[in-house]
Amino acid sequence: MPNYAIELSYNGSEFNGWQSQPNGRSVQDEIEAALRCLGEGSSVCGAGRTDSGVHARAQVANFFLGKHWEPRRLTLALNSKLRKSVSVMRSAIAGEGFHARHSASAREYRYFIWNSPVCYPHIRPYVLWLRGSHYDWGRAVPAARILIGRHDFRSFCRAADCPEDAERTILSSRLVRVGNLVILRMIAESFLTNMVRITAGNLIQIAAGRRDEAWLREILLGGHDRSASAQTMDPSGLFLWRVLYKEKIIWS
């Protein structure tokens, strides 16, 4: 049976996350339902289990099909069966051993903040809107770089889902401001639950002058629980931006 990879984009506000669940609509369910409409019953594996309300620019998934599909035809066929809130952007025939999640070498997430008294209605569902004028993002930019490297992120994880080993390696962490738009870009091999949204909350506290870099360095040393960090920010501003693989995928 051929193994297919797809890259898909979705509006997370219309889903209860990526992963199939007993109650609620998931992206995984949507893709599997579309495959059934094409006469292909298959289980779909995603690269990242985005939470309820979290968007994706380029989620990657894979599945095995009973017959051969030309990748471009598969993309069009799936999109004809999917709702407007999710689209397959491109497809590929993957190697037999390719797994969207386990084969990934890193993932990039981006969190979008709009800092202005007014906000364009077109972007409002896809950003965290901060109305105040007291934020000094020049304080938060160097603080974001402190996260690079291997640290204990126990305070950056939803308590109920925190594993025994909460250390993670951050390959890149940048805060970029373009006018009123502030973007947190993080790349890591893997992330903890709510990790990027809590990181955004911590950097907002620093930009607001309520916390400083020393505080951030302290909670990264470990030995703290979830209460040591700031609040978890809304999922509206978070995107799974891309998934990186060592294995080259020939997209069509």
C-alpha positions as CSV (number, residue, x, y, z in Angstrom):
1,M,0.0,0.0,0.0
2,P,1.5,3.4,-1.0
3,N,2.2,5.9,1.8
4,Y,1.1,9.5,1.2
5,A,2.0,12.7,2.9
6,I,-0.1,15.9,2.7
7,E,0.5,19.4,3.8
8,L,-2.6,21.1,5.1
9,S,-3.7,24.4,6.4
10,Y,-6.7,25.0,8.7
11,N,-8.6,27.6,10.7
12,G,-8.3,26.1,14.2
13,S,-11.2,28.1,15.7
14,E,-13.6,25.7,14.0
15,F,-12.0,22.6,15.5
16,N,-11.5,21.0,18.9
17,G,-7.9,20.4,18.0
18,W,-6.1,18.1,15.6
19,Q,-6.6,14.7,17.3
20,S,-9.8,12.6,16.9
21,Q,-11.8,12.6,20.1
22,P,-15.2,11.2,21.3
23,N,-16.9,14.6,21.5
24,G,-16.1,17.5,19.2
25,R,-15.0,18.1,15.7
26,S,-11.3,17.5,14.9
27,V,-9.1,18.1,11.9
28,Q,-8.1,14.4,11.8
29,D,-11.8,13.4,11.6
30,E,-12.3,15.8,8.7
31,I,-9.4,14.3,6.7
32,E,-10.5,10.7,7.4
33,A,-14.1,11.5,6.4
34,A,-12.8,13.0,3.1
35,L,-10.8,9.9,2.4
36,R,-13.9,7.7,3.1
37,C,-15.8,9.8,0.5
38,L,-13.0,8.9,-2.0
39,G,-13.5,5.2,-1.1
40,E,-10.3,5.1,1.0
41,G,-10.7,4.2,4.6
42,S,-7.4,5.1,6.4
43,S,-6.1,6.3,9.7
44,V,-4.4,9.7,9.4
45,C,-1.3,10.6,11.5
46,G,-0.4,14.2,12.1
47,A,2.9,15.8,12.8
48,G,1.6,18.0,15.6
49,R,-1.4,17.6,17.9
50,T,-2.6,21.2,17.8
51,D,-5.0,22.1,20.7
52,S,-8.5,23.4,20.3
53,G,-8.5,26.8,18.6
54,V,-4.9,26.6,17.3
55,H,-4.4,27.2,13.6
56,A,-2.0,25.6,11.1
57,R,-0.3,27.1,8.1
58,A,1.5,23.8,7.2
59,Q,0.5,20.8,9.2
60,V,1.8,17.5,7.8
61,A,0.0,14.2,7.9
62,N,0.5,10.8,6.4
63,F,-1.7,7.8,5.6
64,F,-1.6,4.6,3.5
65,L,-4.1,4.1,0.7
66,G,-5.3,1.0,-1.1
67,K,-4.7,2.3,-4.6
68,H,-2.3,4.6,-6.4
69,W,-3.1,8.3,-6.6
70,E,-1.2,10.9,-8.5
71,P,-0.4,13.5,-5.8
72,R,-1.9,16.6,-7.5
73,R,-5.1,14.6,-8.2
74,L,-5.2,13.5,-4.6
75,T,-4.9,17.1,-3.4
76,L,-7.8,18.2,-5.6
77,A,-9.9,15.2,-4.7
78,L,-9.6,15.8,-1.0
79,N,-10.3,19.5,-1.2
80,S,-13.5,18.8,-3.1
81,K,-14.7,16.9,0.0
82,L,-13.4,19.2,2.8
83,R,-15.0,22.1,4.4
84,K,-13.7,25.6,3.7
85,S,-12.0,25.8,7.1
86,V,-9.4,23.2,6.0
87,S,-7.4,22.8,2.8
88,V,-4.8,20.4,1.5
89,M,-2.1,22.5,0.0
90,R,0.1,19.8,-1.6
91,S,0.6,16.1,-1.5
92,A,3.5,13.6,-2.1
93,I,4.2,9.9,-2.3
94,A,6.3,9.3,0.8
95,G,8.7,6.4,1.7
96,E,7.2,3.3,3.3
97,G,8.8,4.2,6.7
98,F,7.8,7.9,6.7
99,H,5.7,9.0,9.7
100,A,4.5,12.6,9.9
101,R,5.1,12.8,13.6
102,H,8.0,10.4,14.3
103,S,10.1,11.4,11.2
104,A,9.9,15.1,12.0
105,S,13.2,16.7,13.1
106,A,11.7,19.9,14.3
107,R,8.6,22.1,14.3
108,E,8.1,25.8,14.1
109,Y,5.3,27.6,15.8
110,R,4.5,31.3,15.5
111,Y,2.4,33.4,17.9
112,F,0.9,36.6,16.5
113,I,0.2,39.6,18.7
114,W,-1.5,42.8,17.5
115,N,-0.7,45.7,19.9
116,S,-2.9,48.7,19.1
117,P,-6.1,50.4,20.4
118,V,-7.8,49.3,17.1
119,C,-7.6,46.1,15.1
120,Y,-8.5,45.1,11.5
121,P,-11.5,42.9,11.6
122,H,-9.9,40.6,9.0
123,I,-7.1,39.6,11.3
124,R,-8.9,39.7,14.6
125,P,-9.6,35.9,14.7
126,Y,-5.9,35.1,14.1
127,V,-4.1,37.3,16.6
128,L,-4.0,38.1,20.3
129,W,-5.2,41.7,20.5
130,L,-3.5,43.8,23.1
131,R,-5.0,47.3,23.3
132,G,-2.6,48.9,25.8
133,S,0.1,51.4,24.8
134,H,2.4,50.6,27.8
135,Y,4.2,47.6,26.2
136,D,8.0,48.0,25.6
137,W,8.8,45.2,23.2
138,G,12.4,46.2,23.2
139,R,12.6,44.6,26.7
140,A,11.0,41.4,25.4
141,V,13.2,40.9,22.3
142,P,16.4,39.9,24.1
143,A,14.4,37.9,26.6
144,A,13.1,35.7,23.9
145,R,16.6,34.7,23.0
146,I,17.2,33.4,26.6
147,L,15.0,30.4,25.7
148,I,17.4,29.1,23.1
149,G,19.1,25.9,24.3
150,R,18.1,23.1,26.6
151,H,16.0,24.1,29.7
152,D,13.5,22.8,32.1
153,F,10.1,24.0,30.8
154,R,8.0,22.5,33.6
155,S,6.6,26.0,34.3
156,F,5.7,26.4,30.6
157,C,3.4,23.4,30.4
158,R,-0.2,22.8,31.4
159,A,0.1,21.1,34.8
160,A,-2.3,18.2,34.0
161,D,-0.2,17.2,30.9
162,C,3.4,17.9,32.2
163,P,5.7,14.8,31.7
164,E,8.2,13.7,34.3
165,D,11.0,14.9,32.0
166,A,10.0,18.5,31.0
167,E,13.4,19.5,29.5
168,R,13.2,20.6,25.9
169,T,15.8,22.0,23.4
170,I,14.8,25.2,21.7
171,L,16.7,25.6,18.4
172,S,15.5,29.2,17.7
173,S,13.5,31.8,19.6
174,R,12.9,35.2,18.2
175,L,10.5,38.1,18.9
176,V,10.0,40.3,15.8
177,R,8.0,43.6,15.7
178,V,6.6,45.0,12.4
179,G,4.6,48.0,13.2
180,N,1.7,47.0,15.5
181,L,2.3,43.3,14.8
182,V,4.6,41.3,17.2
183,I,5.5,37.8,16.2
184,L,7.1,35.1,18.4
185,R,8.8,32.5,16.4
186,M,10.0,29.3,18.1
187,I,11.6,26.2,16.6
188,A,12.2,23.0,18.6
189,E,12.4,19.3,18.2
190,S,9.2,19.0,20.3
191,F,7.0,21.2,22.5
192,L,5.1,20.7,25.7
193,T,1.3,21.3,26.0
194,N,0.6,25.1,25.9
195,M,4.3,25.8,25.8
196,V,4.3,28.5,23.1
197,R,1.2,30.2,24.5
198,I,2.7,30.3,28.0
199,T,6.0,31.6,26.6
200,A,4.0,34.4,24.9
201,G,2.4,35.2,28.2
202,N,5.8,35.4,29.9
203,L,7.2,37.7,27.3
204,I,4.2,40.0,27.5
205,Q,4.8,40.3,31.2
206,I,8.3,41.4,30.5
207,A,7.2,43.9,27.8
208,A,4.7,45.3,30.3
209,G,7.4,45.9,32.8
210,R,5.9,43.5,35.4
211,R,8.8,41.0,35.1
212,D,12.4,41.0,33.9
213,E,15.0,38.7,32.3
214,A,16.3,37.5,35.7
215,W,12.8,36.1,36.5
216,L,12.7,34.3,33.1
217,R,16.2,32.8,33.7
218,E,15.2,31.6,37.1
219,I,12.1,29.7,36.1
220,L,14.1,28.0,33.3
221,L,16.4,26.5,35.8
222,G,13.7,24.1,37.0
223,G,12.3,23.3,40.4
224,H,9.2,25.4,39.8
225,D,5.6,24.4,39.0
226,R,3.1,25.9,36.6
227,S,2.3,28.8,38.9
228,A,5.7,30.3,38.4
229,S,4.9,31.4,34.9
230,A,2.4,33.8,33.4
231,Q,-1.1,32.9,32.1
232,T,-1.7,30.8,29.0
233,M,-2.5,33.2,26.2
234,D,-5.5,32.6,23.8
235,P,-5.1,30.0,21.1
236,S,-6.3,32.5,18.4
237,G,-2.8,33.8,17.8
238,L,-1.0,30.5,17.6
239,F,0.0,28.8,14.3
240,L,1.8,25.5,13.6
241,W,3.9,27.2,10.9
242,R,6.0,24.4,9.4
243,V,7.3,20.9,10.1
244,L,11.0,20.1,9.3
245,Y,12.2,16.7,8.1
246,K,15.7,15.4,7.3
247,E,14.1,13.2,4.7
248,K,13.4,15.1,1.5
249,I,9.7,15.1,0.5
250,I,8.9,15.7,-3.2
251,W,5.8,17.7,-3.0
252,S,3.4,18.2,-5.9
